[in-house]
């Protein structure tokens, strides 16, 4: 992720890497960009697509260096 790019840098990183790892374009777009409307619409699963959105985001493979992992008890 490019430094000092904020949310847009993270979104760009997420979209690029999730799609590289096999995520569906339409579902990643849904996860990162709400369709036109009120924000509450993004949290209402009237279309029943949340499982597909979650599957797309789950395609993202992230590995952390062991020295950076903090175990929570």
Buried (B, 14 or more C-beta within 10 A) or exposed (E): EEEEEEEEEEBBBBBEBBBEEEBBEEBBBBBBEEEEEEEEEBEEEEEEBBEBBEEBBEBBEEEEEEEEEEEEE
